[in-house]
């Protein structure tokens, strides 16, 4: 990253326009988003050097939350201060969030007249997408027998203890096991990011992150207001997700379906639709908030849940930046993270079975469609929006024919 004078050379409006274009065109999930960001900010605009970008990605992958959105927040912060961070998030996030809120409203208004096979096809898409995510993450994070054992152990525990508390417990235990089982890596030299955030501000934001994480569940129990309960649920989901946007699926499923806020059918249909829109997968929260069966719902519910699920990302990435050099120098953090990453694959593997597989694969025709979708994703490399459209139409056709 360049000097502070150069880094603050753009207006928040310039940052917003750059990220709005990315938010309208960035299909393919978090890994693809990081590729788009590299092409835009390193190659085209030269806002970051290769090393600076790699270090920024490393920080955001270490933190819980959506890595691509956090990279965007940090880039916006560097270019135009706090307003730039907000502008980067808004430009990248709002296009998909608004589309998903509209989809939720349409599902509520006309869901009864839509062919059930069309909605079922969207659920089958989720099987292929989550299976691809499990396979891709396992190849990166589960490279030996110990890591595979951590992955399978986490999946078994969560299949037997399917709750948000179970997921948090598994992640914490995996971090402790990582410290015990894996040899700490030597810290690599890195390039300072040059983002001006005072240590006092950073400490305040990190403290606020933990205060909200601990206080919101207590407040939601003392005052069981619907809006407060949802802020609590979505804030915790955004604060405890390691490994990318797909991993938010089991956390949100445990919260919103388990509590009866959203039905299982609508949950998986919305998750399938999320694959068809550009931008971060965390915008699934906007769909869920808009699809709630009790108020606040609609636009208000969608925006409330969207802000709640992304709030931890702002607090963590801005709060962590001043301490990143010291954190990178601690070799033990890498060992703990190796255990956490392996367990995260297990969390997603458990979600692949329940609720994704159990709700979508009801017969041989569904299995055949899911395998064809997985082939299209992994071998033919078809874009996700085309896959969603094709599976929806295929589900409709299967309903008519069978």
C-alpha positions in Angstrom: 0.0 0.0 0.0 1.2 3.5 -0.7 1.8 6.3 1.6 -1.1 7.9 3.6 -1.2 10.9 1.3 -1.5 8.8 -1.8 -3.8 6.3 -0.2 -6.4 9.0 0.6 -6.4 10.4 -2.9 -9.9 9.3 -4.0 -13.3 10.5 -2.9 -15.8 8.2 -1.4 -18.0 8.6 -4.6 -15.1 7.3 -6.7 -14.7 4.3 -4.4 -18.5 3.7 -4.6 -18.6 3.7 -8.4 -15.6 1.3 -8.6 -17.2 -1.2 -6.2 -20.7 -0.8 -7.6 -19.4 -2.1 -11.0 -17.8 -5.0 -9.1 -21.0 -5.6 -7.2 -22.9 -5.8 -10.5 -20.5 -8.1 -12.3 -18.7 -10.3 -9.7 -20.3 -13.7 -9.9 -18.8 -16.9 -8.6 -18.4 -16.7 -4.9 -15.6 -15.4 -2.6 -12.6 -17.0 -4.4 -13.7 -15.5 -7.7 -14.3 -12.1 -6.0 -10.7 -12.0 -4.8 -9.6 -12.6 -8.3 -11.8 -9.7 -9.6 -10.3 -7.5 -6.9 -6.8 -8.5 -7.8 -7.4 -7.6 -11.4 -9.0 -4.3 -10.5 -6.8 -3.0 -7.6 -3.4 -4.5 -8.4 -3.2 -4.8 -12.2 -5.6 -2.1 -13.5 -5.6 0.7 -10.9 -2.4 -0.1 -9.0 -4.0 0.8 -5.7 -2.1 -2.0 -4.0 1.2 -3.9 -4.8 1.2 -7.7 -5.2 2.6 -8.1 -1.7 0.3 -5.6 -0.1 -2.8 -7.3 -1.6 -1.6 -10.8 -0.5 -1.1 -9.6 3.0 -4.5 -7.9 3.1 -6.1 -11.1 1.8 -4.2 -13.1 4.5 -5.6 -10.8 7.2 -9.2 -11.1 6.0 -8.9 -14.9 5.7 -7.6 -15.1 9.2 -10.6 -13.1 10.6 -14.1 -14.6 10.8 -16.5 -13.2 8.3 -16.7 -12.8 4.5 -13.1 -12.4 3.3 -13.9 -10.7 0.0 -16.1 -8.1 1.6 -13.5 -7.4 4.3 -10.8 -6.9 1.7 -13.2 -4.4 0.0 -13.8 -2.5 3.3 -10.1 -2.3 3.9 -9.4 -1.0 0.3 -12.2 1.6 0.7 -10.7 2.7 4.0 -7.3 3.1 2.5 -8.6 5.2 -0.5 -11.1 7.5 1.2 -11.2 6.9 5.0 -14.2 5.7 6.9 -16.6 7.0 4.3 -14.7 5.1 1.7 -15.0 1.9 3.7 -18.8 2.3 3.9 -18.9 3.3 0.2 -17.0 0.2 -0.8 -19.2 -2.1 1.2 -22.4 -0.4 -0.2 -21.3 -0.6 -3.8 -20.3 -4.2 -3.6 -23.2 -5.4 -1.5 -26.4 -3.5 -2.3 -27.0 -4.8 -5.8 -27.4 -8.4 -4.7 -29.1 -7.5 -1.5 -31.8 -5.5 -3.3 -32.3 -8.3 -5.8 -32.7 -10.9 -3.0 -35.2 -8.7 -1.1 -37.2 -8.4 -4.2 -37.1 -12.2 -4.7 -38.3 -12.7 -1.1 -41.2 -10.3 -1.6 -42.1 -12.0 -4.9 -41.9 -15.4 -3.2 -44.2 -14.2 -0.4 -46.7 -12.6 -2.9 -46.7 -15.2 -5.7 -45.1 -18.3 -4.1 -48.4 -20.2 -4.0 -48.8 -19.8 -7.8 -45.3 -20.7 -8.7 -44.7 -24.3 -9.8 -43.4 -26.3 -6.8 -40.9 -28.0 -9.2 -39.3 -24.6 -10.0 -38.6 -23.9 -6.3 -37.4 -27.5 -5.8 -34.9 -27.0 -8.6 -33.5 -24.1 -6.7 -33.0 -26.3 -3.7 -31.1 -28.9 -5.8 -28.8 -26.1 -6.9 -27.8 -25.7 -3.3 -26.7 -29.3 -3.1 -24.3 -28.9 -6.0 -22.9 -25.5 -4.8 -22.3 -26.7 -1.2 -20.7 -30.0 -2.4 -18.3 -28.0 -4.6 -17.5 -25.8 -1.7 -16.8 -28.8 0.6 -14.6 -30.4 -2.0 -12.6 -27.2 -2.8 -12.1 -26.4 0.9 -11.1 -29.9 1.8 -8.4 -30.0 -0.8 -6.9 -26.8 0.7 -7.4 -27.3 4.4 -7.6 -31.1 4.9 -4.3 -32.2 3.4 -3.3 -35.0 5.8 -4.9 -37.6 8.1 -5.0 -35.4 11.2 -6.9 -32.6 9.4 -9.2 -35.1 7.8 -9.9 -36.5 11.2 -10.7 -33.0 12.5 -13.0 -32.4 9.6 -14.9 -35.7 10.0 -15.1 -35.3 13.8 -16.6 -31.8 13.5 -19.2 -33.1 11.0 -20.1 -36.0 13.3 -20.5 -33.8 16.3 -22.7 -31.3 14.4 -24.9 -34.0 13.0 -25.6 -35.2 16.5 -25.6 -31.7 18.1 -27.1 -29.4 15.4 -27.2 -25.9 17.0 -25.4 -22.6 16.9 -23.8 -23.4 20.3 -22.5 -26.7 18.9 -20.9 -25.0 15.9 -19.2 -22.4 18.1 -18.0 -25.2 20.5 -16.6 -27.2 17.6 -14.7 -24.2 16.2 -13.2 -23.3 19.6 -12.1 -26.9 20.3 -10.6 -27.1 16.8 -8.5 -24.1 17.5 -7.2 -25.6 20.7 -6.4 -28.9 19.0 -4.6 -27.0 16.3 -2.3 -25.5 18.9 -1.5 -28.9 20.3 -1.3 -30.9 17.0 0.3 -28.6 14.5 3.8 -27.2 14.4 3.8 -23.4 14.4 4.9 -21.9 11.1 7.7 -19.4 10.9 6.2 -15.9 10.3 6.7 -14.5 6.9 7.8 -11.0 6.2 5.0 -8.8 5.0 4.4 -5.3 3.6 2.7 -2.7 5.9 -0.7 -1.8 4.6 -0.4 1.9 5.4 -4.0 2.3 6.6 -4.3 5.1 9.2 -6.4 3.8 12.1 -5.3 4.8 15.6 -4.7 2.2 18.2 -7.3 3.8 20.5 -9.9 3.5 17.8 -8.9 0.0 17.0 -9.1 -1.1 20.6 -12.5 0.5 20.9 -13.8 -1.3 17.8 -12.5 -4.7 18.9 -13.9 -4.2 22.3 -17.3 -3.3 20.8 -17.2 -6.4 18.7 -16.8 -8.6 21.8 -19.2 -6.6 23.9 -22.0 -7.0 21.3 -21.2 -10.7 20.8 -21.7 -11.3 24.5 -24.4 -8.7 25.3 -26.8 -9.2 22.4 -27.9 -12.8 23.5 -28.5 -11.5 27.1 -30.4 -8.5 25.9 -32.5 -10.7 23.5 -33.4 -12.9 26.5 -34.2 -10.0 28.8 -36.3 -8.2 26.2 -37.5 -10.7 23.6 -38.3 -8.2 21.0 -38.4 -9.7 17.4 -36.0 -7.1 16.0 -33.5 -7.5 18.8 -33.6 -11.3 18.5 -32.8 -11.1 14.8 -30.0 -8.6 15.3 -28.5 -11.0 17.9 -28.9 -14.0 15.6 -27.4 -12.4 12.5 -24.7 -10.6 14.3 -23.5 -13.9 15.8 -23.6 -15.6 12.4 -21.5 -12.8 10.9 -19.1 -12.9 13.9 -18.5 -16.7 14.0 -18.1 -17.7 10.4 -14.7 -19.0 9.3 -13.9 -20.2 5.8 -16.1 -18.1 3.5 -19.7 -17.3 2.7 -20.9 -20.8 2.3 -20.2 -21.6 5.9 -22.8 -19.1 7.1 -25.5 -21.5 5.8 -25.5 -23.9 8.8 -25.3 -21.0 11.3 -28.2 -19.2 9.7 -30.2 -22.4 9.2 -29.9 -23.2 12.9 -31.1 -19.7 13.9 -33.9 -18.9 11.4 -35.3 -22.3 10.5 -34.9 -23.7 14.0 -36.7 -20.8 15.5 -39.5 -20.9 13.0 -38.8 -17.4 11.5 -38.4 -18.8 8.0 -39.6 -22.1 6.6 -37.1 -24.7 5.3 -38.5 -24.5 1.8 -38.1 -20.8 1.6 -34.6 -21.0 3.2 -33.2 -23.3 0.6 -35.0 -21.6 -2.3 -33.4 -18.3 -1.2 -30.0 -19.9 -0.9 -30.3 -21.3 -4.4 -31.3 -17.8 -5.7 -28.3 -16.3 -3.9 -26.1 -18.3 -6.3 -27.6 -16.5 -9.2 -26.8 -12.9 -8.1 -23.4 -11.2 -8.1 -21.7 -9.9 -5.0 -21.1 -11.5 -1.5 -22.9 -14.6 -0.4 -23.7 -12.9 3.0 -26.4 -11.0 1.2 -28.4 -14.1 1.8 -29.2 -12.4 5.1 -31.2 -9.8 3.2 -33.4 -12.5 1.7 -34.0 -14.1 5.1 -34.8 -10.8 6.8 -37.3 -10.0 4.0 -38.8 -13.5 4.1 -39.5 -13.6 7.8 -43.0 -14.8 8.7 -43.3 -12.3 11.5 -42.5 -8.5 11.5 -40.1 -6.8 11.0 -40.2 -8.2 7.5 -40.0 -7.0 3.9 -37.6 -4.1 3.2 -37.1 -3.2 6.8 -36.4 -6.8 7.9 -34.1 -7.4 5.0 -32.0 -4.3 5.6 -31.9 -4.9 9.4 -30.5 -8.4 9.0 -28.1 -7.3 6.3 -26.6 -4.6 8.5 -26.5 -7.0 11.5 -24.6 -9.8 9.6 -22.0 -7.4 8.2 -21.5 -5.3 11.3 -18.8 -7.7 12.7 -16.8 -7.4 9.5 -16.5 -3.6 9.9 -15.5 -3.9 13.6 -13.0 -6.7 13.0 -11.2 -5.6 9.9 -10.8 -1.9 10.9 -10.0 -2.9 14.5 -7.4 -5.6 13.5 -5.4 -3.5 10.9 -3.1 -1.7 13.4 -2.3 -5.0 15.1 -1.8 -7.1 12.0 2.0 -6.9 12.0 2.2 -8.2 15.6 -0.4 -10.9 14.9 1.5 -12.1 11.8 4.6 -12.4 13.9 2.9 -14.8 16.4 3.6 -18.2 15.0 1.0 -19.9 17.2 -2.0 -18.1 15.6 -1.3 -20.0 12.3 -1.3 -23.4 14.1 -4.7 -22.6 15.7 -6.1 -21.5 12.4 -5.1 -24.8 10.8 -7.3 -26.6 13.2 -10.1 -24.1 12.8 -10.0 -24.3 9.0 -10.2 -28.2 9.0 -13.2 -28.0 11.4 -14.9 -25.4 9.2 -14.9 -27.9 6.3 -16.6 -30.4 8.7 -19.2 -27.7 9.6 -20.0 -27.3 5.9 -20.0 -31.1 5.3 -22.7 -31.5 8.1 -24.7 -28.8 6.5 -24.4 -30.5 3.1 -26.3 -33.5 4.6 -28.7 -31.6 6.8 -30.5 -29.4 5.7 -29.3 -29.2 2.1 -29.4 -32.9 1.0 -32.3 -34.1 3.2 -34.5 -31.3 2.0 -33.6 -31.4 -1.7 -32.8 -35.0 -2.7 -36.1 -36.8 -2.5 -35.7 -39.4 -5.3 -33.5 -40.6 -8.1 -34.5 -37.7 -10.4 -33.3 -35.2 -7.8 -30.0 -37.0 -7.4 -29.5 -37.1 -11.2 -30.2 -33.4 -11.4 -27.8 -32.6 -8.5 -25.0 -34.7 -10.1 -25.5 -32.9 -13.4 -25.4 -29.5 -11.7 -22.2 -30.5 -9.9 -20.6 -31.7 -13.2 -21.6 -28.4 -14.8 -19.9 -26.4 -11.9 -16.7 -28.4 -11.5 -16.0 -29.7 -15.0 -17.8 -27.5 -17.5 -17.3 -24.3 -15.3 -20.7 -22.9 -16.1 -21.5 -19.6 -14.4 -23.7 -20.0 -11.3 -26.6 -17.8 -12.6 -26.9 -20.1 -15.7 -26.9 -23.1 -13.4 -29.6 -21.7 -11.2 -31.8 -20.9 -14.2 -31.2 -24.4 -15.7 -32.0 -26.3 -12.5 -35.1 -24.2 -11.9 -36.4 -25.1 -15.3 -35.3 -28.7 -15.0 -37.2 -29.0 -11.7 -40.3 -27.6 -13.3 -40.0 -30.0 -16.2 -39.5 -33.0 -13.9 -42.6 -32.0 -12.0 -44.6 -32.0 -15.2 -43.2 -35.2 -16.6 -43.2 -37.3 -13.4 
